[in-house]
Amino acid sequence: MKAQPHERFSEKMRLTPEGVSAFARAAGDTNPLHHDPAVAARTRYGRLIASGTQTIAHLMALGARHFSERGDMVGLDFSFRFKKPIYADETIEMEWLVIRVENAPHLKGDVIEMRGRIRNQAGETALGAKGRVLVADKL
């Protein structure tokens, strides 16, 4: 098996307004909440927030890095729920927990079901996630 139920892995990341803006621009996200401090200051958030595209990408990349060390890995499906804003100037913690591992002979690997989250600097869950990945010796 390429993973075990209850296996947990995480990573902290420091966001910066410059990095948040650059990521959003690269993704084609022109929402001023990611780029313009004056606009963001007038919203309920009060300051710049990270793009959902960015937070999801970093969380998915954490899983890809982790499991690609064990074999060929591809994502099968993911879902996300935004619960709180992630500010462009805070340290976040991304985490995945393996829920179930199922050998899938027809796919020549293991299907790994996970639950994930991103916690904001205050320790609150800002984003919740579910995902399934395939890890195989050779895809």
N, C-alpha and C positions, 0 to 999 in steps of 0.2 A: 504494500500500500504506500501511496505517495504522501499521505497525511493521516492524522489520527483525530477522531472527535475530541473536542475540548482544546485542541491546539490553538494557541493565541499568538498573534504577532502584531507589533505596532511600531510606529515611528512618529517622532515629533518634527514639526516643520515651522519655521519662522516666516511669516508672510510680511511683505513690505508693500507699501502703496505703489512703488515703481514696478515691482514684479507682478503685482496683481493687474495693473494697467497693461503691461507688456503682454501678459498671458491672454487677457481679454482681447486685445487688439489682434494678436496672432490667431485667435479663434474666430475672429470676425464679429466679436461682441462689442458694439459701440455704445452700450447703455452707459450714460454718464455716471451712474452709481459706482462704476468701476474706474472712472477716469477723472471726474471733475469734483474736487473737494467742495466747491461752493454749492453745486447742485446737491451733492450728497448731504451737506449740512442742513439743507432745508427739508429733508425727508425724515420719516420716522426713525431712520437709522442714525442720523446725526453725523455720520462720517462714511468714508468709502467702504464698500463691502466687496468681498471676493465674488467672482462670477461662479455660478453653479457649475459651469463647464470645468472650471479650474479645480474646484474641490472634488468633483467626481473623478476627474482625470488622475489626480494625485492618489486618491483612495484606490482606484483600479490599478494604478501602476504599482502600488505597494503589494498587492496580491500577485501581480505578474512577476515582479522581482523575486518574491518569496518562492513561488512555485516553479519558476523557470530554472531555479537551481537544482530541482529534483527531476526534471525531465522536460519534454516538449509540452508547452502549456498554451491553451487558448481559452478565452472566455466563452461561455455558452449563453448566459443571460444574467442581467442585473436589473435591479430596481432601486430607486432612491426616494427618500422623503426628506424634504427640507423642513427643519423644525425651528431653527433660529439663524439669524444672520451670522456669517463669518466675516469679521472685520479685516480690512486690508493691512492692519498693523498689529496682528496678534500671533501668538504661538498656538498652533493647533496640534492635537494628537489624533492620528489616524490609527484604526485598529480593526482587525478581522478576527473572528472566532470561527473555527471549523465546527459545523454542526453535525454533518454526516459525510461519510465517504462510502461510495458504492462502486465496486468493481464493475466495469462495463466492457465485457469481452468484445461486443460488437463495435466498440469505439477503440479497442485495444489500449485501455487505460482506466483511470479512476475518475469518476465524477465527484467533485468536492463541493458540497453545499456549505455556504458561509453566511454569517451575519456580520455586518460591519457598522462602524460609526466613525464620525469625526466629533471630537469634543473641542469646544472653544477654550479659551484661556481660563475661563471661570470653572471649567470642568463639566459644563453642561453639554448634553448631546445636541449638536447643531444639525447633524445630518445622520440619518439612519439608512442602512443599505442591506440588501440581500443579493447574493450572487451565487452562481454555479460556474465552475471551471472544469476543464478536462486537462488532466496531466497524464501523459503517456511516455513510454520509452522512445517512441518514434511516431510522429504524426504522418 
